[in-house]
Each structure stands twice: as structure tokens, then as C-alpha cells.
Amino acid sequence: MPKSTKISVENRDKYIEIGLNIAFYRKKVGMTQEQLAEKANLSRNFISTVEAPNIVKPLSLESLFNIAQALGIEPYKLLKFRD
């Protein structure tokens, strides 16, 4: 995603929730950030930043699909927002 892309206030919380969902499912299967990063072909720093609840880190669908596959879950689970 280009650095010039601005994140709207409305979407900010959704990016954070995606990161929290990733952290939830990662911990549920007993993986470290390093293990998930390796399995999803991403850097540990990227996984750490995406999971951080105080950082808004956009991610591509490719990354989301790779993470879901590495966790053994369907991608929609990472996009499930709670009220």
C-alpha cells in the first residue's frame, strides 16, 4: 500500500481489530510471531506491527490470505468485527 494512502478515521479501528484477530488466532494455535511470520512468508516485524493495538498498519489481501493459511483458518475470520 503506498505511503500516501490515508487511513480514514472510520477504518482505523477496523485495521486494529484485524491485528487483534490475528493475535488471537495465532495464540490459539500456539504460534509465536516469529513462527507465524516464517510460515506466512512475512517479517516478524510486520506481524508485530499489525498486531500492535496502538498502531494502524494496513495490510494487503495477499498478506491477509497468507496469514490465514498459516493459521489454518478461513480469511473471513480475520475480518470478523465484533460490536
Biopython code that builds the backbone (N, CA, C, O; Angstrom):
import numpy as np
from Bio.PDB.StructureBuilder import StructureBuilder

atoms = [
    (1, "MET", "N", (0.853, -1.177, 0.000)),
    (1, "MET", "CA", (0.000, 0.000, 0.000)),
    (1, "MET", "C", (0.891, 1.230, 0.000)),
    (1, "MET", "O", (1.798, 1.325, 0.827)),
    (2, "PRO", "N", (0.662, 2.167, -0.897)),
    (2, "PRO", "CA", (1.506, 3.358, -0.965)),
    (2, "PRO", "C", (1.431, 4.170, 0.316)),
    (2, "PRO", "O", (0.385, 4.254, 0.961)),
    (3, "LYS", "N", (2.567, 4.768, 0.673)),
    (3, "LYS", "CA", (2.618, 5.562, 1.891)),
    (3, "LYS", "C", (1.670, 6.751, 1.846)),
    (3, "LYS", "O", (1.270, 7.249, 2.898)),
    (4, "SER", "N", (1.301, 7.221, 0.662)),
    (4, "SER", "CA", (0.429, 8.383, 0.537)),
    (4, "SER", "C", (-1.033, 8.044, 0.849)),
    (4, "SER", "O", (-1.854, 8.950, 0.994)),
    (5, "THR", "N", (-1.366, 6.760, 0.953)),
    (5, "THR", "CA", (-2.728, 6.368, 1.247)),
    (5, "THR", "C", (-3.048, 6.719, 2.690)),
    (5, "THR", "O", (-2.348, 6.310, 3.616)),
    (6, "LYS", "N", (-4.116, 7.482, 2.862)),
    (6, "LYS", "CA", (-4.532, 7.890, 4.202)),
    (6, "LYS", "C", (-5.577, 6.917, 4.723)),
    (6, "LYS", "O", (-6.438, 6.443, 3.982)),
    (7, "ILE", "N", (-5.482, 6.637, 5.998)),
    (7, "ILE", "CA", (-6.446, 5.771, 6.650)),
    (7, "ILE", "C", (-7.540, 6.655, 7.235)),
    (7, "ILE", "O", (-7.259, 7.567, 8.012)),
    (8, "SER", "N", (-8.776, 6.386, 6.863)),
    (8, "SER", "CA", (-9.874, 7.195, 7.392)),
    (8, "SER", "C", (-10.117, 6.848, 8.855)),
    (8, "SER", "O", (-9.807, 5.748, 9.311)),
    (9, "VAL", "N", (-10.661, 7.781, 9.556)),
    (9, "VAL", "CA", (-10.982, 7.577, 10.971)),
    (9, "VAL", "C", (-11.936, 6.396, 11.120)),
    (9, "VAL", "O", (-11.830, 5.619, 12.069)),
    (10, "GLU", "N", (-12.860, 6.268, 10.187)),
    (10, "GLU", "CA", (-13.835, 5.184, 10.240)),
    (10, "GLU", "C", (-13.184, 3.803, 10.109)),
    (10, "GLU", "O", (-13.665, 2.828, 10.686)),
    (11, "ASN", "N", (-12.090, 3.727, 9.350)),
    (11, "ASN", "CA", (-11.434, 2.432, 9.121)),
    (11, "ASN", "C", (-10.318, 2.131, 10.106)),
    (11, "ASN", "O", (-9.869, 0.989, 10.194)),
    (12, "ARG", "N", (-9.869, 3.119, 10.840)),
    (12, "ARG", "CA", (-8.752, 2.949, 11.780)),
    (12, "ARG", "C", (-9.003, 1.772, 12.732)),
    (12, "ARG", "O", (-8.147, 0.902, 12.893)),
    (13, "ASP", "N", (-10.165, 1.756, 13.348)),
    (13, "ASP", "CA", (-10.473, 0.702, 14.306)),
    (13, "ASP", "C", (-10.566, -0.671, 13.654)),
    (13, "ASP", "O", (-10.291, -1.683, 14.299)),
    (14, "LYS", "N", (-10.949, -0.715, 12.386)),
    (14, "LYS", "CA", (-11.035, -2.000, 11.686)),
    (14, "LYS", "C", (-9.656, -2.608, 11.481)),
    (14, "LYS", "O", (-9.477, -3.816, 11.641)),
    (15, "TYR", "N", (-8.675, -1.774, 11.126)),
    (15, "TYR", "CA", (-7.300, -2.285, 10.983)),
    (15, "TYR", "C", (-6.782, -2.812, 12.306)),
    (15, "TYR", "O", (-6.121, -3.849, 12.356)),
    (16, "ILE", "N", (-7.083, -2.098, 13.375)),
    (16, "ILE", "CA", (-6.638, -2.539, 14.701)),
    (16, "ILE", "C", (-7.311, -3.860, 15.060)),
    (16, "ILE", "O", (-6.666, -4.756, 15.605)),
    (17, "GLU", "N", (-8.603, -3.988, 14.758)),
    (17, "GLU", "CA", (-9.305, -5.225, 15.073)),
    (17, "GLU", "C", (-8.786, -6.407, 14.254)),
    (17, "GLU", "O", (-8.723, -7.526, 14.763)),
    (18, "ILE", "N", (-8.420, -6.180, 13.015)),
    (18, "ILE", "CA", (-7.806, -7.252, 12.214)),
    (18, "ILE", "C", (-6.533, -7.732, 12.911)),
    (18, "ILE", "O", (-6.301, -8.934, 13.034)),
    (19, "GLY", "N", (-5.715, -6.791, 13.362)),
    (19, "GLY", "CA", (-4.490, -7.153, 14.077)),
    (19, "GLY", "C", (-4.774, -7.932, 15.345)),
    (19, "GLY", "O", (-4.072, -8.895, 15.652)),
    (20, "LEU", "N", (-5.790, -7.529, 16.082)),
    (20, "LEU", "CA", (-6.160, -8.252, 17.301)),
    (20, "LEU", "C", (-6.676, -9.655, 16.968)),
    (20, "LEU", "O", (-6.416, -10.608, 17.703)),
    (21, "ASN", "N", (-7.408, -9.773, 15.858)),
    (21, "ASN", "CA", (-7.874, -11.092, 15.423)),
    (21, "ASN", "C", (-6.697, -11.992, 15.061)),
    (21, "ASN", "O", (-6.690, -13.176, 15.397)),
    (22, "ILE", "N", (-5.716, -11.437, 14.384)),
    (22, "ILE", "CA", (-4.521, -12.220, 14.029)),
    (22, "ILE", "C", (-3.835, -12.708, 15.298)),
    (22, "ILE", "O", (-3.474, -13.880, 15.404)),
    (23, "ALA", "N", (-3.656, -11.807, 16.258)),
    (23, "ALA", "CA", (-3.007, -12.184, 17.523)),
    (23, "ALA", "C", (-3.815, -13.271, 18.244)),
    (23, "ALA", "O", (-3.239, -14.216, 18.783)),
    (24, "PHE", "N", (-5.139, -13.138, 18.253)),
    (24, "PHE", "CA", (-5.999, -14.118, 18.916)),
    (24, "PHE", "C", (-5.815, -15.512, 18.313)),
    (24, "PHE", "O", (-5.560, -16.478, 19.032)),
    (25, "TYR", "N", (-5.945, -15.606, 16.997)),
    (25, "TYR", "CA", (-5.833, -16.915, 16.343)),
    (25, "TYR", "C", (-4.402, -17.461, 16.406)),
    (25, "TYR", "O", (-4.208, -18.673, 16.501)),
    (26, "ARG", "N", (-3.418, -16.588, 16.354)),
    (26, "ARG", "CA", (-2.016, -17.031, 16.474)),
    (26, "ARG", "C", (-1.793, -17.683, 17.836)),
    (26, "ARG", "O", (-1.201, -18.759, 17.931)),
    (27, "LYS", "N", (-2.269, -17.025, 18.880)),
    (27, "LYS", "CA", (-2.103, -17.568, 20.234)),
    (27, "LYS", "C", (-2.930, -18.831, 20.421)),
    (27, "LYS", "O", (-2.513, -19.757, 21.117)),
    (28, "LYS", "N", (-4.099, -18.863, 19.799)),
    (28, "LYS", "CA", (-4.984, -20.032, 19.908)),
    (28, "LYS", "C", (-4.306, -21.296, 19.383)),
    (28, "LYS", "O", (-4.502, -22.381, 19.930)),
    (29, "VAL", "N", (-3.503, -21.155, 18.314)),
    (29, "VAL", "CA", (-2.808, -22.328, 17.772)),
    (29, "VAL", "C", (-1.404, -22.496, 18.363)),
    (29, "VAL", "O", (-0.669, -23.406, 17.978)),
    (30, "GLY", "N", (-1.039, -21.619, 19.293)),
    (30, "GLY", "CA", (0.231, -21.766, 19.992)),
    (30, "GLY", "C", (1.457, -21.357, 19.190)),
    (30, "GLY", "O", (2.538, -21.916, 19.379)),
    (31, "MET", "N", (1.299, -20.392, 18.301)),
    (31, "MET", "CA", (2.417, -19.920, 17.474)),
    (31, "MET", "C", (2.996, -18.630, 18.037)),
    (31, "MET", "O", (2.287, -17.811, 18.621)),
    (32, "THR", "N", (4.288, -18.472, 17.848)),
    (32, "THR", "CA", (4.927, -17.197, 18.147)),
    (32, "THR", "C", (4.789, -16.295, 16.918)),
    (32, "THR", "O", (4.444, -16.755, 15.830)),
    (33, "GLN", "N", (5.061, -15.023, 17.112)),
    (33, "GLN", "CA", (5.059, -14.110, 15.962)),
    (33, "GLN", "C", (6.100, -14.548, 14.942)),
    (33, "GLN", "O", (5.863, -14.472, 13.736)),
    (34, "GLU", "N", (7.228, -14.996, 15.411)),
    (34, "GLU", "CA", (8.301, -15.456, 14.522)),
    (34, "GLU", "C", (7.844, -16.654, 13.694)),
    (34, "GLU", "O", (8.097, -16.706, 12.490)),
    (35, "GLN", "N", (7.177, -17.610, 14.324)),
    (35, "GLN", "CA", (6.696, -18.797, 13.610)),
    (35, "GLN", "C", (5.644, -18.426, 12.564)),
    (35, "GLN", "O", (5.667, -18.924, 11.438)),
    (36, "LEU", "N", (4.721, -17.544, 12.954)),
    (36, "LEU", "CA", (3.693, -17.112, 12.009)),
    (36, "LEU", "C", (4.324, -16.376, 10.833)),
    (36, "LEU", "O", (3.963, -16.614, 9.680)),
    (37, "ALA", "N", (5.250, -15.496, 11.121)),
    (37, "ALA", "CA", (5.918, -14.732, 10.065)),
    (37, "ALA", "C", (6.608, -15.668, 9.074)),
    (37, "ALA", "O", (6.489, -15.499, 7.861)),
    (38, "GLU", "N", (7.319, -16.643, 9.599)),
    (38, "GLU", "CA", (8.029, -17.581, 8.725)),
    (38, "GLU", "C", (7.053, -18.380, 7.865)),
    (38, "GLU", "O", (7.263, -18.547, 6.663)),
    (39, "LYS", "N", (5.996, -18.866, 8.487)),
    (39, "LYS", "CA", (5.025, -19.691, 7.771)),
    (39, "LYS", "C", (4.236, -18.879, 6.740)),
    (39, "LYS", "O", (3.831, -19.416, 5.709)),
    (40, "ALA", "N", (4.015, -17.585, 7.015)),
    (40, "ALA", "CA", (3.250, -16.727, 6.105)),
    (40, "ALA", "C", (4.147, -15.979, 5.131)),
    (40, "ALA", "O", (3.664, -15.194, 4.315)),
    (41, "ASN", "N", (5.460, -16.220, 5.215)),
    (41, "ASN", "CA", (6.435, -15.566, 4.345)),
    (41, "ASN", "C", (6.403, -14.034, 4.507)),
    (41, "ASN", "O", (6.418, -13.282, 3.533)),
    (42, "LEU", "N", (6.360, -13.610, 5.775)),
    (42, "LEU", "CA", (6.371, -12.195, 6.133)),
    (42, "LEU", "C", (7.434, -11.983, 7.207)),
    (42, "LEU", "O", (7.965, -12.950, 7.753)),
    (43, "SER", "N", (7.742, -10.749, 7.506)),
    (43, "SER", "CA", (8.734, -10.497, 8.557)),
    (43, "SER", "C", (8.067, -10.488, 9.929)),
    (43, "SER", "O", (6.883, -10.173, 10.052)),
    (44, "ARG", "N", (8.834, -10.834, 10.955)),
    (44, "ARG", "CA", (8.308, -10.795, 12.309)),
    (44, "ARG", "C", (7.929, -9.373, 12.676)),
    (44, "ARG", "O", (6.939, -9.156, 13.375)),
    (45, "ASN", "N", (8.704, -8.401, 12.213)),
    (45, "ASN", "CA", (8.406, -7.002, 12.497)),
    (45, "ASN", "C", (7.039, -6.609, 11.918)),
    (45, "ASN", "O", (6.283, -5.873, 12.552)),
    (46, "PHE", "N", (6.730, -7.100, 10.724)),
    (46, "PHE", "CA", (5.427, -6.818, 10.111)),
    (46, "PHE", "C", (4.308, -7.394, 10.970)),
    (46, "PHE", "O", (3.333, -6.702, 11.261)),
    (47, "ILE", "N", (4.438, -8.649, 11.375)),
    (47, "ILE", "CA", (3.415, -9.294, 12.215)),
    (47, "ILE", "C", (3.264, -8.527, 13.522)),
    (47, "ILE", "O", (2.144, -8.274, 13.967)),
    (48, "SER", "N", (4.363, -8.163, 14.129)),
    (48, "SER", "CA", (4.334, -7.413, 15.384)),
    (48, "SER", "C", (3.610, -6.080, 15.226)),
    (48, "SER", "O", (2.802, -5.704, 16.075)),
    (49, "THR", "N", (3.899, -5.375, 14.148)),
    (49, "THR", "CA", (3.275, -4.071, 13.905)),
    (49, "THR", "C", (1.783, -4.229, 13.628)),
    (49, "THR", "O", (0.979, -3.444, 14.131)),
    (50, "VAL", "N", (1.403, -5.221, 12.844)),
    (50, "VAL", "CA", (-0.015, -5.443, 12.536)),
    (50, "VAL", "C", (-0.786, -5.786, 13.814)),
    (50, "VAL", "O", (-1.918, -5.338, 13.993)),
    (51, "GLU", "N", (-0.180, -6.570, 14.692)),
    (51, "GLU", "CA", (-0.860, -6.994, 15.920)),
    (51, "GLU", "C", (-0.903, -5.907, 16.987)),
    (51, "GLU", "O", (-1.726, -5.985, 17.900)),
    (52, "ALA", "N", (-0.054, -4.911, 16.902)),
    (52, "ALA", "CA", (0.022, -3.875, 17.936)),
    (52, "ALA", "C", (-1.291, -3.078, 17.996)),
    (52, "ALA", "O", (-1.715, -2.516, 16.986)),
    (53, "PRO", "N", (-1.932, -3.024, 19.160)),
    (53, "PRO", "CA", (-3.224, -2.346, 19.264)),
    (53, "PRO", "C", (-3.154, -0.827, 19.184)),
    (53, "PRO", "O", (-4.186, -0.166, 19.074)),
    (54, "ASN", "N", (-1.971, -0.278, 19.237)),
    (54, "ASN", "CA", (-1.818, 1.175, 19.191)),
    (54, "ASN", "C", (-1.228, 1.663, 17.867)),
    (54, "ASN", "O", (-0.888, 2.838, 17.728)),
    (55, "ILE", "N", (-1.110, 0.749, 16.891)),
    (55, "ILE", "CA", (-0.540, 1.096, 15.594)),
    (55, "ILE", "C", (-1.522, 0.681, 14.497)),
    (55, "ILE", "O", (-2.049, -0.432, 14.509)),
    (56, "VAL", "N", (-1.757, 1.579, 13.562)),
    (56, "VAL", "CA", (-2.602, 1.249, 12.409)),
    (56, "VAL", "C", (-1.667, 0.856, 11.275)),
    (56, "VAL", "O", (-0.927, 1.688, 10.751)),
    (57, "LYS", "N", (-1.706, -0.412, 10.903)),
    (57, "LYS", "CA", (-0.834, -0.934, 9.854)),
    (57, "LYS", "C", (-1.685, -1.583, 8.765)),
    (57, "LYS", "O", (-2.196, -2.686, 8.956)),
    (58, "PRO", "N", (-1.840, -0.910, 7.632)),
    (58, "PRO", "CA", (-2.583, -1.534, 6.528)),
    (58, "PRO", "C", (-1.863, -2.793, 6.039)),
    (58, "PRO", "O", (-0.636, -2.883, 6.090)),
    (59, "LEU", "N", (-2.641, -3.753, 5.570)),
    (59, "LEU", "CA", (-2.040, -4.946, 5.001)),
    (59, "LEU", "C", (-2.799, -5.337, 3.743)),
    (59, "LEU", "O", (-3.996, -5.085, 3.610)),
    (60, "SER", "N", (-2.084, -5.946, 2.842)),
    (60, "SER", "CA", (-2.677, -6.348, 1.566)),
    (60, "SER", "C", (-3.513, -7.609, 1.754)),
    (60, "SER", "O", (-3.374, -8.322, 2.748)),
    (61, "LEU", "N", (-4.371, -7.866, 0.794)),
    (61, "LEU", "CA", (-5.122, -9.121, 0.820)),
    (61, "LEU", "C", (-4.179, -10.312, 0.722)),
    (61, "LEU", "O", (-4.421, -11.357, 1.327)),
    (62, "GLU", "N", (-3.110, -10.151, -0.040)),
    (62, "GLU", "CA", (-2.122, -11.235, -0.158)),
    (62, "GLU", "C", (-1.562, -11.600, 1.217)),
    (62, "GLU", "O", (-1.465, -12.777, 1.565)),
    (63, "SER", "N", (-1.197, -10.581, 1.991)),
    (63, "SER", "CA", (-0.683, -10.825, 3.346)),
    (63, "SER", "C", (-1.758, -11.456, 4.219)),
    (63, "SER", "O", (-1.483, -12.400, 4.959)),
    (64, "LEU", "N", (-2.976, -10.940, 4.138)),
    (64, "LEU", "CA", (-4.071, -11.479, 4.934)),
    (64, "LEU", "C", (-4.322, -12.944, 4.587)),
    (64, "LEU", "O", (-4.502, -13.772, 5.480)),
    (65, "PHE", "N", (-4.336, -13.267, 3.289)),
    (65, "PHE", "CA", (-4.532, -14.651, 2.866)),
    (65, "PHE", "C", (-3.393, -15.547, 3.348)),
    (65, "PHE", "O", (-3.639, -16.669, 3.791)),
    (66, "ASN", "N", (-2.157, -15.071, 3.268)),
    (66, "ASN", "CA", (-1.005, -15.851, 3.726)),
    (66, "ASN", "C", (-1.074, -16.105, 5.227)),
    (66, "ASN", "O", (-0.768, -17.202, 5.693)),
    (67, "ILE", "N", (-1.481, -15.083, 5.981)),
    (67, "ILE", "CA", (-1.597, -15.233, 7.434)),
    (67, "ILE", "C", (-2.690, -16.246, 7.766)),
    (67, "ILE", "O", (-2.483, -17.132, 8.594)),
    (68, "ALA", "N", (-3.846, -16.118, 7.127)),
    (68, "ALA", "CA", (-4.943, -17.051, 7.378)),
    (68, "ALA", "C", (-4.526, -18.488, 7.053)),
    (68, "ALA", "O", (-4.820, -19.410, 7.814)),
    (69, "GLN", "N", (-3.852, -18.673, 5.939)),
    (69, "GLN", "CA", (-3.396, -20.016, 5.559)),
    (69, "GLN", "C", (-2.405, -20.560, 6.589)),
    (69, "GLN", "O", (-2.474, -21.728, 6.970)),
    (70, "ALA", "N", (-1.492, -19.710, 7.033)),
    (70, "ALA", "CA", (-0.503, -20.137, 8.026)),
    (70, "ALA", "C", (-1.173, -20.517, 9.348)),
    (70, "ALA", "O", (-0.697, -21.401, 10.060)),
    (71, "LEU", "N", (-2.278, -19.844, 9.670)),
    (71, "LEU", "CA", (-3.005, -20.142, 10.910)),
    (71, "LEU", "C", (-3.993, -21.288, 10.751)),
    (71, "LEU", "O", (-4.545, -21.780, 11.735)),
    (72, "GLY", "N", (-4.217, -21.716, 9.501)),
    (72, "GLY", "CA", (-5.150, -22.808, 9.248)),
    (72, "GLY", "C", (-6.603, -22.403, 9.420)),
    (72, "GLY", "O", (-7.437, -23.210, 9.829)),
    (73, "ILE", "N", (-6.904, -21.144, 9.104)),
    (73, "ILE", "CA", (-8.282, -20.649, 9.223)),
    (73, "ILE", "C", (-8.712, -19.997, 7.919)),
    (73, "ILE", "O", (-7.882, -19.683, 7.066)),
    (74, "GLU", "N", (-10.004, -19.800, 7.775)),
    (74, "GLU", "CA", (-10.539, -19.096, 6.621)),
    (74, "GLU", "C", (-10.277, -17.593, 6.797)),
    (74, "GLU", "O", (-10.394, -17.082, 7.911)),
    (75, "PRO", "N", (-9.929, -16.887, 5.732)),
    (75, "PRO", "CA", (-9.613, -15.456, 5.831)),
    (75, "PRO", "C", (-10.721, -14.606, 6.444)),
    (75, "PRO", "O", (-10.434, -13.612, 7.110)),
    (76, "TYR", "N", (-11.980, -14.979, 6.232)),
    (76, "TYR", "CA", (-13.072, -14.160, 6.762)),
    (76, "TYR", "C", (-13.014, -14.039, 8.287)),
    (76, "TYR", "O", (-13.496, -13.055, 8.848)),
    (77, "LYS", "N", (-12.430, -15.025, 8.954)),
    (77, "LYS", "CA", (-12.342, -14.970, 10.415)),
    (77, "LYS", "C", (-11.482, -13.797, 10.882)),
    (77, "LYS", "O", (-11.704, -13.253, 11.964)),
    (78, "LEU", "N", (-10.511, -13.412, 10.074)),
    (78, "LEU", "CA", (-9.670, -12.281, 10.441)),
    (78, "LEU", "C", (-10.381, -10.954, 10.211)),
    (78, "LEU", "O", (-9.983, -9.921, 10.749)),
    (79, "LEU", "N", (-11.445, -10.996, 9.400)),
    (79, "LEU", "CA", (-12.201, -9.798, 9.083)),
    (79, "LEU", "C", (-13.509, -9.695, 9.866)),
    (79, "LEU", "O", (-14.321, -8.806, 9.609)),
    (80, "LYS", "N", (-13.708, -10.585, 10.800)),
    (80, "LYS", "CA", (-14.951, -10.584, 11.589)),
    (80, "LYS", "C", (-14.817, -9.526, 12.683)),
    (80, "LYS", "O", (-13.990, -9.639, 13.588)),
    (81, "PHE", "N", (-15.647, -8.506, 12.572)),
    (81, "PHE", "CA", (-15.608, -7.402, 13.532)),
    (81, "PHE", "C", (-16.706, -7.602, 14.570)),
    (81, "PHE", "O", (-17.845, -7.939, 14.244)),
    (82, "ARG", "N", (-16.339, -7.387, 15.805)),
    (82, "ARG", "CA", (-17.290, -7.527, 16.897)),
    (82, "ARG", "C", (-17.877, -6.163, 17.249)),
    (82, "ARG", "O", (-17.226, -5.129, 17.097)),
    (83, "ASP", "N", (-19.105, -6.185, 17.717)),
    (83, "ASP", "CA", (-19.753, -4.924, 18.110)),
    (83, "ASP", "C", (-19.267, -4.435, 19.453)),
    (83, "ASP", "O", (-19.712, -3.390, 19.928)),
]
sb = StructureBuilder()
sb.init_structure("model")
sb.init_model(0)
sb.init_chain("A")
sb.init_seg("    ")
for serial, (resi, resn, name, xyz) in enumerate(atoms, 1):
    if name == "N":
        sb.init_residue(resn, " ", resi, " ")
    sb.init_atom(name, np.array(xyz, "f"), 0.0, 1.0, " ", f" {name:<3s}", serial, name[0])
structure = sb.get_structure()
